[in-house]
C-alpha cells in the first residue's frame, strides 16, 4: 500500500493558518478584542483537525496490516 503524503492537506493547513493569523492580527490592529479572541482558536482548530484525520488514517492502515489473531504461544510458555 502506497503511503499517503497528504500534500493537499498540508497546503490547505498552511493556507488556513496564514489566513487565520492574518485575520487575527487585523482584528488586534483594529481593536476588535472579541473577534481576536475567537480568531485565536482557529490555528489550533485547523491543526487538530489535520492531526485527527492523520490519526484516523494511521489507525486504518495499521488495522488493515495487523492480523486479527495473535501468534501461537511458544511451547515454553504452555501449561503442559
TIMI-2910 file (N, C-alpha, C, CB; in pm, 1 decimal, decimal comma, always signed):
<rs>
+----------+----------+----------+----------+----------+----------+----------+----------+----------+----------+----------+----------+------+
!      n_x !      n_y !      n_z !     ca_x !     ca_y !     ca_z !      c_x !      c_y !      c_z !     cb_x !     cb_y !     cb_z ! resn !
+----------+----------+----------+----------+----------+----------+----------+----------+----------+----------+----------+----------+------+
!    +84,6 !   -117,6 !     +0,0 !     +0,0 !     +0,0 !     +0,0 !    +89,6 !   +124,6 !     +0,0 !    -96,5 !     -0,6 !   +122,8 !  Unk !
!    +60,2 !   +215,9 !    -89,7 !   +138,0 !   +338,3 !   -102,1 !   +103,8 !   +434,4 !    +12,8 !   +111,8 !   +405,4 !   -239,1 !  Unk !
!   +203,5 !   +483,8 !    +85,9 !   +173,5 !   +575,9 !   +196,0 !   +126,2 !   +711,0 !   +142,9 !   +297,2 !   +594,7 !   +285,4 !  Unk !
!    +33,4 !   +769,8 !   +213,3 !    -21,3 !   +899,4 !   +173,8 !    +73,8 !  +1010,8 !   +216,1 !   -161,3 !   +921,2 !   +235,7 !  Unk !
!   +100,3 !  +1100,9 !   +125,2 !   +185,4 !  +1215,9 !   +158,1 !   +102,7 !  +1332,9 !   +207,3 !   +268,0 !  +1258,2 !    +36,6 !  Unk !
!    -27,3 !  +1331,9 !   +178,5 !   -121,3 !  +1434,0 !   +225,5 !    -75,5 !  +1574,6 !   +187,6 !   -138,3 !  +1424,1 !   +377,1 !  Unk !
!    -19,0 !  +1589,3 !    +66,6 !    +31,4 !  +1719,1 !    +23,8 !    -80,6 !  +1822,9 !    +16,6 !   +100,0 !  +1706,7 !   -111,9 !  Unk !
!   -194,1 !  +1784,6 !    -38,1 !   -305,4 !  +1878,6 !    -47,7 !   -349,7 !  +1924,1 !    +90,5 !   -422,8 !  +1815,4 !   -122,8 !  Unk !
!   -356,6 !  +1833,0 !   +185,7 !   -396,0 !  +1867,9 !   +321,9 !   -295,5 !  +1962,8 !   +385,4 !   -410,4 !  +1742,1 !   +407,3 !  Unk !
!   -167,3 !  +1938,4 !   +360,8 !    -64,9 !  +2026,0 !   +417,8 !    -74,0 !  +2166,4 !   +360,1 !    +74,2 !  +1968,5 !   +393,1 !  Unk !
!   -100,9 !  +2176,1 !   +230,7 !   -114,1 !  +2307,7 !   +167,0 !   -233,8 !  +2382,0 !   +225,0 !   -128,8 !  +2293,4 !    +13,4 !  Unk !
!   -347,8 !  +2312,6 !   +237,0 !   -466,0 !  +2377,1 !   +293,7 !   -444,5 !  +2415,5 !   +439,7 !   -586,9 !  +2285,4 !   +281,5 !  Unk !
!   -375,0 !  +2332,6 !   +514,9 !   -345,1 !  +2366,9 !   +654,1 !   -260,8 !  +2493,1 !   +660,1 !   -272,6 !  +2250,7 !   +724,8 !  Unk !
!   -158,2 !  +2501,7 !   +577,1 !    -71,4 !  +2620,3 !   +576,2 !   -149,7 !  +2745,0 !   +534,8 !    +48,1 !  +2598,9 !   +480,8 !  Unk !
!   -230,8 !  +2733,8 !   +430,0 !   -308,4 !  +2849,9 !   +384,5 !   -409,9 !  +2894,6 !   +490,1 !   -380,9 !  +2817,0 !   +253,0 !  Unk !
!   -481,1 !  +2799,3 !   +548,9 !   -578,7 !  +2834,2 !   +653,0 !   -511,2 !  +2896,8 !   +774,4 !   -657,4 !  +2710,2 !   +695,8 !  Unk !
!   -394,1 !  +2846,9 !   +809,5 !   -321,5 !  +2902,5 !   +923,4 !   -276,3 !  +3044,6 !   +894,5 !   -201,1 !  +2815,1 !   +958,2 !  Unk !
!   -221,9 !  +3068,0 !   +775,0 !   -177,7 !  +3203,1 !   +738,7 !   -294,9 !  +3300,8 !   +735,6 !   -107,4 !  +3201,4 !   +602,2 !  Unk !
!   -405,2 !  +3259,3 !   +676,5 !   -521,8 !  +3347,2 !   +668,8 !   -578,5 !  +3374,6 !   +807,6 !   -629,8 !  +3285,5 !   +578,9 !  Unk !
!   -584,0 !  +3273,7 !   +892,8 !   -640,0 !  +3295,0 !  +1026,2 !   -549,1 !  +3383,6 !  +1111,6 !   -662,6 !  +3160,7 !  +1096,0 !  Unk !
!   -416,5 !  +3367,4 !  +1097,7 !   -326,8 !  +3458,0 !  +1169,8 !   -336,9 !  +3600,7 !  +1113,6 !   -180,7 !  +3407,2 !  +1161,2 !  Unk !
!   -352,5 !  +3613,6 !   +981,5 !   -371,8 !  +3746,3 !   +922,5 !   -497,2 !  +3812,7 !   +975,5 !   -378,7 !  +3736,8 !   +770,8 !  Unk !
!   -607,0 !  +3737,0 !   +982,3 !   -731,6 !  +3791,5 !  +1035,7 !   -716,8 !  +3825,0 !  +1184,2 !   -846,9 !  +3691,9 !  +1014,9 !  Unk !
!   -644,1 !  +3742,9 !  +1256,7 !   -621,4 !  +3769,8 !  +1398,8 !   -544,2 !  +3899,7 !  +1418,0 !   -545,6 !  +3653,4 !  +1463,9 !  Unk !
!   -435,6 !  +3916,9 !  +1344,3 !   -356,6 !  +4039,0 !  +1358,2 !   -433,9 !  +4162,0 !  +1310,7 !   -226,3 !  +4026,3 !  +1280,1 !  Unk !
!   -517,2 !  +4147,4 !  +1207,3 !   -601,2 !  +4257,4 !  +1162,8 !   -700,9 !  +4296,1 !  +1271,6 !   -674,8 !  +4219,9 !  +1033,8 !  Unk !
!   -761,4 !  +4194,5 !  +1335,3 !   -857,4 !  +4222,1 !  +1442,2 !   -788,6 !  +4291,0 !  +1560,1 !   -925,2 !  +4091,8 !  +1488,8 !  Unk !
!   -666,6 !  +4248,7 !  +1592,1 !   -592,4 !  +4315,0 !  +1700,3 !   -557,5 !  +4458,2 !  +1662,5 !   -464,3 !  +4236,8 !  +1733,8 !  Unk !
!   -519,2 !  +4479,6 !  +1538,4 !   -483,0 !  +4612,9 !  +1490,8 !   -602,2 !  +4708,0 !  +1495,6 !   -428,2 !  +4605,2 !  +1348,5 !  Unk !
!   -720,2 !  +4657,1 !  +1460,8 !   -841,4 !  +4739,4 !  +1460,4 !   -907,4 !  +4749,2 !  +1597,9 !   -940,5 !  +4683,6 !  +1361,0 !  Unk !
!   -856,2 !  +4677,6 !  +1697,4 !   -910,7 !  +4684,9 !  +1832,4 !  -1036,1 !  +4602,1 !  +1854,1 !   -939,8 !  +4825,7 !  +1865,7 !  Unk !
!  -1057,3 !  +4502,4 !  +1772,2 !  -1174,8 !  +4415,9 !  +1787,3 !  -1136,5 !  +4297,4 !  +1875,9 !  -1228,0 !  +4366,8 !  +1647,6 !  Unk !
!  -1142,1 !  +4319,5 !  +2005,9 !  -1094,9 !  +4219,0 !  +2101,6 !  -1176,1 !  +4089,8 !  +2097,9 !  -1098,3 !  +4275,9 !  +2241,1 !  Unk !
!  -1307,3 !  +4100,1 !  +2085,1 !  -1390,6 !  +3980,5 !  +2081,2 !  -1359,8 !  +3894,7 !  +1959,2 !  -1537,5 !  +4019,0 !  +2081,8 !  Unk !
!  -1345,1 !  +3961,2 !  +1845,1 !  -1311,9 !  +3887,1 !  +1722,6 !  -1172,9 !  +3825,7 !  +1733,4 !  -1319,8 !  +3979,6 !  +1599,1 !  Unk !
!  -1080,0 !  +3898,1 !  +1794,9 !   -943,8 !  +3846,1 !  +1810,8 !   -943,8 !  +3721,4 !  +1898,9 !   -851,3 !  +3953,8 !  +1871,2 !  Unk !
!  -1025,0 !  +3720,9 !  +2003,6 !  -1032,0 !  +3602,2 !  +2089,9 !  -1088,9 !  +3483,3 !  +2013,3 !  -1117,8 !  +3630,8 !  +2214,8 !  Unk !
!  -1191,6 !  +3508,4 !  +1932,2 !  -1250,0 !  +3399,5 !  +1854,1 !  -1151,8 !  +3351,1 !  +1748,2 !  -1381,4 !  +3444,5 !  +1788,1 !  Unk !
!  -1082,7 !  +3441,5 !  +1682,2 !   -989,2 !  +3404,1 !  +1576,2 !   -865,2 !  +3333,6 !  +1630,5 !   -947,8 !  +3527,1 !  +1498,0 !  Unk !
!   -833,4 !  +3355,5 !  +1757,2 !   -714,9 !  +3289,7 !  +1814,1 !   -734,1 !  +3138,4 !  +1827,0 !   -682,5 !  +3349,3 !  +1951,3 !  Unk !
!   -858,2 !  +3092,1 !  +1818,9 !   -885,6 !  +2948,7 !  +1828,4 !   -872,8 !  +2877,5 !  +1693,3 !  -1025,0 !  +2926,5 !  +1884,8 !  Unk !
!   -866,4 !  +2951,9 !  +1583,9 !   -864,1 !  +2887,3 !  +1453,0 !   -736,4 !  +2807,9 !  +1424,1 !   -882,0 !  +2990,7 !  +1347,3 !  Unk !
!   -616,2 !  +2861,5 !  +1444,4 !   -497,6 !  +2779,3 !  +1412,5 !   -491,9 !  +2646,8 !  +1489,0 !   -372,0 !  +2858,1 !  +1442,0 !  Unk !
!   -517,3 !  +2644,7 !  +1621,0 !   -519,2 !  +2513,3 !  +1688,0 !   -631,5 !  +2423,4 !  +1637,8 !   -533,1 !  +2531,5 !  +1838,2 !  Unk !
!   -744,3 !  +2480,5 !  +1600,0 !   -854,9 !  +2402,7 !  +1545,7 !   -814,0 !  +2335,6 !  +1415,3 !   -977,8 !  +2491,7 !  +1523,6 !  Unk !
!   -752,9 !  +2411,7 !  +1324,2 !   -709,9 !  +2355,5 !  +1196,4 !   -604,9 !  +2246,8 !  +1217,6 !   -654,3 !  +2465,9 !  +1105,1 !  Unk !
!   -510,1 !  +2270,9 !  +1306,2 !   -406,6 !  +2171,0 !  +1331,8 !   -467,5 !  +2045,2 !  +1394,8 !   -296,9 !  +2229,4 !  +1423,6 !  Unk !
!   -562,0 !  +2063,7 !  +1484,3 !   -627,8 !  +1948,5 !  +1546,8 !   -704,1 !  +1864,9 !  +1447,0 !   -721,4 !  +1994,3 !  +1655,4 !  Unk !
!   -773,2 !  +1929,1 !  +1354,6 !   -844,5 !  +1855,5 !  +1250,1 !   -744,9 !  +1780,2 !  +1162,9 !   -930,3 !  +1951,3 !  +1163,9 !  Unk !
!   -634,8 !  +1846,4 !  +1126,4 !   -533,4 !  +1784,5 !  +1040,5 !   -472,2 !  +1661,2 !  +1107,2 !   -423,2 !  +1885,9 !  +1006,4 !  Unk !
!   -434,0 !  +1673,5 !  +1233,5 !   -373,6 !  +1559,6 !  +1301,7 !   -477,2 !  +1452,5 !  +1334,7 !   -303,9 !  +1605,7 !  +1429,2 !  Unk !
!   -601,1 !  +1492,7 !  +1359,7 !   -706,2 !  +1394,2 !  +1385,1 !   -733,4 !  +1307,4 !  +1263,7 !   -833,7 !  +1463,5 !  +1427,6 !  Unk !
!   -738,2 !  +1368,6 !  +1146,6 !   -757,0 !  +1292,2 !  +1023,7 !   -636,0 !  +1202,4 !   +999,4 !   -779,6 !  +1386,6 !   +903,2 !  Unk !
!   -516,5 !  +1253,6 !  +1025,7 !   -395,3 !  +1172,5 !  +1010,4 !   -395,8 !  +1053,5 !  +1104,3 !   -271,2 !  +1257,1 !  +1035,4 !  Unk !
!   -443,9 !  +1073,2 !  +1225,1 !   -451,1 !   +962,8 !  +1321,9 !   -549,4 !   +856,3 !  +1274,4 !   -492,6 !  +1014,9 !  +1461,3 !  Unk !
!   -662,4 !   +900,0 !  +1220,2 !   -759,4 !   +802,4 !  +1169,0 !   -701,8 !   +726,9 !  +1049,5 !   -891,0 !   +872,5 !  +1129,3 !  Unk !
!   -626,5 !   +797,2 !   +963,5 !   -561,7 !   +729,6 !   +850,6 !   -461,8 !   +626,3 !   +899,7 !   -491,6 !   +831,3 !   +759,6 !  Unk !
!   -383,2 !   +662,2 !   +999,9 !   -283,8 !   +570,3 !  +1054,3 !   -351,6 !   +448,3 !  +1116,1 !   -196,3 !   +641,3 !  +1158,8 !  Unk !
!   -458,9 !   +467,7 !  +1190,7 !   -530,3 !   +354,6 !  +1250,4 !   -585,3 !   +262,1 !  +1142,8 !   -644,3 !   +404,2 !  +1340,4 !  Unk !
!   -636,0 !   +318,7 !  +1033,2 !   -689,7 !   +237,1 !   +924,9 !   -579,5 !   +153,7 !   +861,3 !   -757,3 !   +325,4 !   +819,3 !  Unk !
!   -463,2 !   +214,4 !   +838,5 !   -351,8 !   +141,5 !   +778,0 !   -303,6 !    +32,0 !   +872,4 !   -235,8 !   +237,6 !   +743,2 !  Unk !
!   -288,7 !    +64,5 !  +1000,1 !   -240,9 !    -36,2 !  +1095,1 !   -340,7 !   -149,4 !  +1113,6 !   -211,6 !    +28,1 !  +1229,3 !  Unk !
!   -467,5 !   -117,5 !  +1116,2 !   -566,7 !   -223,5 !  +1135,8 !   -576,6 !   -314,7 !  +1014,0 !   -703,2 !   -163,0 !  +1166,2 !  Unk !
!   -543,8 !   -264,5 !   +897,4 !   -550,7 !   -349,1 !   +778,8 !   -425,4 !   -433,8 !   +761,2 !   -572,6 !   -264,1 !   +655,7 !  Unk !
!   -314,6 !   -395,8 !   +825,9 !   -191,0 !   -472,0 !   +808,0 !   -160,8 !   -566,1 !   +924,1 !    -75,8 !   -377,7 !   +789,4 !  Unk !
!   -228,0 !   -551,5 !  +1036,7 !   -204,5 !   -637,3 !  +1152,7 !   -304,2 !   -752,6 !  +1149,0 !   -217,1 !   -556,8 !  +1286,1 !  Unk !
!   -258,0 !   -876,1 !  +1165,4 !   -352,6 !   -988,8 !  +1166,0 !   -449,5 !   -976,8 !  +1283,0 !   -277,0 !  -1123,6 !  +1173,3 !  Unk !
!   -567,0 !  -1032,7 !  +1265,8 !   -668,9 !  -1021,1 !  +1369,8 !   -642,1 !  -1112,4 !  +1488,4 !   -804,8 !  -1051,9 !  +1312,3 !  Unk !
!   -568,1 !  -1220,3 !  +1468,0 !   -534,8 !  -1309,4 !  +1578,5 !   -384,3 !  -1307,4 !  +1598,9 !   -585,4 !  -1454,0 !  +1551,7 !  Unk !
!   -343,1 !  -1312,4 !  +1724,1 !   -201,4 !  -1311,3 !  +1755,9 !   -135,3 !  -1444,4 !  +1726,0 !   -181,1 !  -1275,7 !  +1900,6 !  Unk !
!     -4,1 !  -1447,4 !  +1736,5 !    +67,7 !  -1571,9 !  +1710,0 !    +42,0 !  -1675,1 !  +1819,8 !   +218,1 !  -1544,8 !  +1697,4 !  Unk !
!    +65,4 !  -1797,1 !  +1787,3 !    +51,6 !  -1904,9 !  +1884,8 !   +156,9 !  -1887,8 !  +1994,3 !    +65,2 !  -2044,1 !  +1816,2 !  Unk !
!   +124,0 !  -1933,1 !  +2113,8 !   +222,3 !  -1928,0 !  +2222,8 !   +331,8 !  -2030,8 !  +2197,2 !   +154,4 !  -1953,7 !  +2360,7 !  Unk !
!   +456,2 !  -1993,7 !  +2221,4 !   +563,4 !  -2091,4 !  +2205,5 !   +547,9 !  -2205,2 !  +2305,5 !   +700,2 !  -2024,4 !  +2222,2 !  Unk !
!   +601,4 !  -2323,8 !  +2278,0 !   +586,2 !  -2438,5 !  +2368,8 !   +640,5 !  -2411,5 !  +2508,4 !   +655,7 !  -2559,2 !  +2311,0 !  Unk !
!   +739,0 !  -2325,7 !  +2522,4 !   +797,1 !  -2299,6 !  +2654,5 !   +700,3 !  -2226,9 !  +2746,0 !   +924,4 !  -2218,6 !  +2640,7 !  Unk !
!   +598,2 !  -2159,9 !  +2690,7 !   +504,5 !  -2086,3 !  +2772,1 !   +372,3 !  -2160,6 !  +2793,8 !   +478,2 !  -1953,3 !  +2709,5 !  Unk !
!   +360,0 !  -2278,5 !  +2740,4 !   +234,6 !  -2352,0 !  +2755,5 !   +225,9 !  -2411,7 !  +2897,5 !   +223,6 !  -2464,5 !  +2647,5 !  Unk !
!   +106,4 !  -2448,8 !  +2937,9 !    +85,3 !  -2503,3 !  +3071,4 !   +118,1 !  -2652,2 !  +3078,9 !    -57,9 !  -2480,3 !  +3114,6 !  Unk !
!   +153,3 !  -2714,4 !  +2970,5 !   +173,0 !  -2858,7 !  +2969,8 !   +306,3 !  -2906,1 !  +3006,1 !   +142,8 !  -2910,3 !  +2843,3 !  Unk !
+----------+----------+----------+----------+----------+----------+----------+----------+----------+----------+----------+----------+------+
</rs>
